[in-house]
């Protein structure tokens, strides 16, 4: 349905996005993850037809878009991370797009009430922007977008200010809408747990390019010498040792399956041994159990269900993450 082909996008001469091909198929539930500055927001703005790429083309249903018509723009809707609401009430904000499209007042109110209920906003319909939290503003903006029933909905960190209950309501509302009709959703998010739980397809960006590795444990770093063919990178409050001859700016990826998980330090050749505590345990989309731990920085490891039980891994439990310097990928 919506594609980027041969796209290279620059700001002030700096390359921020470099994609040979990126497609949002009809009806897809797609998540794009990556570190801050990876290019996620820029990607969404190009897909939303708000900016034209410096090089390459945006393609809709197989045809390059040279000048987006009003009709086409109305089929693609972007909700930015910090959305702007109108001065009116929540009710007026959600119904604004319907009003512009000439929908009758009765039908507009019915649709507005429907999406407000899905997103837990019924009690807020008479409130104004200044009476809302940041998380409520995000939900109102998503409701406003859902009300107009776009073919492609683009969401930039839609749950970044939401608590767990509000985040769940948001994703359930998206699932309900997609159950009624063919709507593609593309979400840019750093919340991997949500991405794995709700998305059908997950793609990782690193410095404007699609990453060849899984999206967990991606970090932008500065590599400094720590020995022959070994570099060190400061991540959070820890140093990660890496086997590489590359220096300077880079992106590191620690594959979750290459992290050894234990309750006490292991006798091994792993040069990265990090102590901390478990913060989350969840089913991993690729199989097994994803164990998230704070070891000076948040890392995710994947273990079998049996190992999780044997190690009694649960939030708050002490844990040791170990991995070899050669396991860390650099790009």
C-alpha positions in Angstrom: 0.0 0.0 0.0 2.5 2.6 1.2 6.2 2.4 0.4 9.5 4.2 0.4 11.8 3.3 -2.5 15.5 4.3 -2.7 15.0 7.0 0.0 17.8 9.1 1.3 16.7 12.0 3.4 19.0 14.8 4.7 18.6 17.7 7.1 21.2 20.5 6.5 23.3 18.1 4.5 23.3 15.4 7.2 22.0 12.0 6.1 19.2 10.9 8.6 17.5 8.2 6.6 18.9 5.7 4.1 16.3 3.1 3.0 16.4 1.1 -0.2 12.9 -0.2 0.5 10.4 0.2 3.4 6.7 -1.0 2.9 3.6 -0.7 5.0 1.3 -3.4 3.6 -2.5 -3.0 3.7 -3.9 -4.1 7.1 -0.4 -4.5 8.7 0.3 -3.9 12.4 3.9 -2.8 12.2 6.3 -1.5 14.9 9.5 0.4 14.2 12.0 0.5 17.1 15.4 1.9 17.7 17.4 4.3 19.8 16.8 8.0 20.1 17.9 9.7 16.9 17.6 6.5 14.8 15.3 8.2 12.3 11.9 6.8 13.5 10.1 10.2 13.5 11.6 11.2 10.1 10.4 7.9 8.7 6.9 8.5 9.8 6.8 12.1 8.5 7.9 10.8 5.0 5.2 8.1 5.1 2.7 10.7 6.2 3.5 12.8 3.1 4.4 15.7 5.3 7.9 15.9 3.8 9.3 14.8 0.4 12.4 12.7 0.6 15.7 14.3 -0.6 16.2 11.4 -2.9 13.9 8.5 -3.8 10.1 8.3 -3.8 7.1 7.6 -1.7 4.8 5.1 -3.5 1.0 4.6 -2.9 -0.6 1.5 -4.4 2.4 1.1 -6.8 2.4 4.7 -8.0 5.0 7.3 -7.0 3.5 10.3 -5.2 4.8 13.4 -6.8 2.3 15.8 -5.2 0.0 14.5 -2.5 -3.6 15.5 -3.1 -5.9 16.4 -0.3 -7.8 13.2 -0.8 -4.6 11.1 -0.5 -3.5 13.0 2.6 -6.8 12.2 4.3 -6.1 8.5 3.8 -2.9 8.7 5.9 -2.8 10.2 9.4 0.1 10.8 11.7 -0.1 11.3 15.4 3.1 12.8 16.7 4.6 12.1 20.1 3.7 15.6 21.4 0.4 16.3 19.6 -1.2 19.6 19.4 -4.9 19.9 20.5 -7.3 22.6 19.5 -8.5 25.1 22.2 -11.9 23.5 22.5 -13.1 20.5 24.6 -12.0 16.9 24.2 -15.3 16.3 22.4 -14.7 19.1 19.9 -11.1 17.9 19.3 -12.1 14.3 18.6 -14.9 15.4 16.3 -13.0 18.1 14.4 -11.9 15.9 11.5 -15.4 14.6 11.0 -16.8 18.1 11.0 -14.3 19.2 8.3 -15.3 16.2 6.2 -18.9 17.2 6.3 -20.2 14.4 8.5 -23.5 15.1 10.1 -23.6 16.2 13.7 -25.5 13.0 14.8 -23.1 10.7 13.0 -20.0 12.6 14.2 -21.2 12.5 17.9 -21.9 8.7 17.6 -18.4 8.1 16.1 -16.7 10.4 18.7 -18.4 8.7 21.6 -17.4 5.3 20.2 -13.7 6.0 20.0 -13.8 7.9 23.3 -15.2 4.9 25.0 -12.6 2.6 23.4 -9.8 4.8 24.8 -11.3 5.5 28.2 -12.0 9.2 27.4 -15.8 9.4 28.1 -15.3 11.1 31.4 -13.0 13.7 29.8 -15.2 14.9 26.9 -15.9 18.3 28.4 -12.4 19.0 29.5 -10.0 21.3 27.8 -6.3 20.9 26.9 -5.1 22.6 30.1 -7.0 20.1 32.2 -5.4 17.1 30.6 -2.2 15.1 31.5 0.3 14.4 28.8 -0.9 10.9 28.5 -4.5 12.0 28.1 -3.5 14.4 25.4 -1.9 11.5 23.5 -5.0 9.4 23.8 -7.2 12.3 22.6 -5.0 12.7 19.6 -5.2 9.0 18.8 -9.0 9.1 19.2 -9.2 12.1 16.9 -7.2 10.1 14.3 -9.3 6.9 14.7 -12.5 8.9 14.3 -11.7 9.8 10.7 -11.0 6.2 9.8 -7.7 6.5 7.9 -6.4 3.7 5.7 -2.9 4.1 7.3 -2.4 5.3 10.9 1.1 6.4 11.9 1.8 6.7 15.6 5.0 8.2 17.1 5.5 6.9 20.6 1.8 6.9 21.3 2.1 5.4 24.8 5.3 7.2 26.0 3.3 9.2 28.6 0.7 6.5 29.4 0.5 4.1 32.4 0.0 0.4 31.8 -3.8 0.6 31.9 -4.0 3.5 29.4 -1.4 1.8 27.1 -3.5 -1.4 27.1 -6.6 0.6 26.3 -4.9 2.2 23.4 -3.6 -1.0 21.8 -7.0 -2.7 22.3 -8.7 0.2 20.6 -6.3 -0.2 17.6 -7.0 -3.9 17.5 -10.8 -3.3 17.7 -10.7 -0.9 14.8 -8.5 -3.2 12.7 -11.0 -6.0 13.4 -13.8 -3.9 11.7 -11.9 -2.8 8.6 -8.6 -3.0 6.8 -6.4 -0.3 8.5 -2.6 -0.4 8.5 -0.9 0.8 11.6 2.8 1.8 11.9 4.0 2.6 15.4 7.4 4.1 16.2 8.2 3.0 19.8 11.1 2.4 22.2 8.8 0.2 24.3 9.8 -3.3 23.1 7.4 -5.1 25.3 4.5 -3.4 23.7 6.0 -3.9 20.2 6.3 -7.7 20.8 2.9 -7.9 22.3 0.8 -6.1 19.7 2.8 -5.9 16.4 2.7 -8.5 13.6 6.0 -7.2 12.2 8.9 -5.5 14.0 11.7 -3.6 12.3 14.7 -1.9 13.9 16.3 1.3 12.8 19.9 2.3 13.6 21.2 5.6 12.4 18.6 5.8 9.7 19.1 2.3 8.3 17.3 -0.9 8.8 19.2 -3.0 11.4 20.1 -6.6 10.5 19.7 -7.6 14.1 16.8 -8.0 16.5 15.6 -4.6 17.9 16.5 -5.3 21.6 19.7 -3.9 23.2 20.6 -1.3 20.6 22.8 1.6 21.8 24.5 4.5 20.2 28.0 4.8 21.6 31.6 6.1 21.3 34.2 3.4 21.1 37.5 3.9 22.7 40.6 1.6 22.8 40.7 -1.0 25.6 43.3 -3.4 24.3 44.4 -5.1 21.1 41.3 -5.5 18.9 39.2 -4.6 21.9 37.1 -1.4 22.3 35.1 -0.1 25.3 31.8 1.7 25.1 30.1 3.6 27.9 26.4 2.6 28.1 24.4 4.0 31.0 26.6 3.5 34.0 28.6 0.5 32.7 31.3 -0.2 30.2 30.8 -2.8 27.5 33.8 -4.5 26.0 33.6 -5.2 22.2 35.9 -7.1 19.9 36.4 -4.7 17.0 39.0 -2.5 15.4 36.5 0.2 14.8 36.7 3.4 16.9 34.5 6.5 17.4 30.8 6.7 16.9 28.9 3.4 16.4 25.8 1.5 17.2 26.1 -1.6 19.4 23.7 -4.5 19.4 23.9 -7.2 22.1 21.8 -10.1 20.8 19.5 -11.3 23.6 20.2 -15.0 22.8 23.9 -14.5 23.4 23.5 -13.3 27.0 24.1 -15.9 29.7 21.7 -15.5 32.6 22.5 -16.7 36.1 22.0 -15.9 39.7 25.8 -15.8 40.5 28.8 -15.0 38.2 29.7 -17.9 36.0 33.2 -19.3 35.4 33.5 -18.5 31.7 35.4 -16.6 29.1 32.8 -13.8 28.9 34.4 -10.5 29.5 31.2 -8.6 30.1 29.8 -9.7 33.5 27.0 -7.4 34.8 25.1 -7.7 38.1 21.7 -6.3 38.6 18.0 -7.2 39.2 15.2 -8.4 37.0 12.6 -5.7 36.1 10.3 -7.6 33.8 9.6 -11.1 32.6 7.5 -11.7 29.5 6.9 -14.1 26.7 9.2 -13.4 23.8 7.6 -13.2 20.4 10.4 -15.3 18.9 10.0 -18.0 21.5 11.2 -18.5 25.0 11.1 -15.9 27.8 12.4 -12.3 27.6 14.1 -11.3 30.8 14.7 -7.6 31.2 17.1 -6.5 33.9 18.7 -3.3 35.2 22.4 -4.0 35.2 23.5 -0.4 35.0 21.6 -0.1 31.8 18.4 -2.0 30.7 19.2 -5.2 28.9 17.0 -7.9 27.6 18.1 -11.6 27.5 16.1 -14.5 26.1 16.0 -17.8 28.0 13.9 -21.0 27.9 10.8 -21.3 30.1 12.5 -24.1 32.0 15.6 -21.9 32.7 13.3 -19.1 33.9 11.7 -21.4 36.4 14.9 -23.0 37.6 16.5 -19.6 38.2 13.3 -18.3 39.8 13.5 -15.2 37.6 10.9 -12.6 38.6 10.8 -8.8 39.1 13.2 -7.9 41.9 15.3 -11.1 41.7 19.1 -10.7 41.6 20.6 -11.7 38.3 23.9 -11.7 36.4 24.1 -11.1 32.7 27.3 -12.3 31.0 28.2 -12.1 27.3 31.4 -12.3 25.3 33.0 -9.2 23.7 32.9 -11.0 20.4 29.1 -11.4 20.7 28.5 -7.7 20.5 27.7 -6.5 17.0 29.0 -3.2 15.8 27.6 -1.2 12.9 
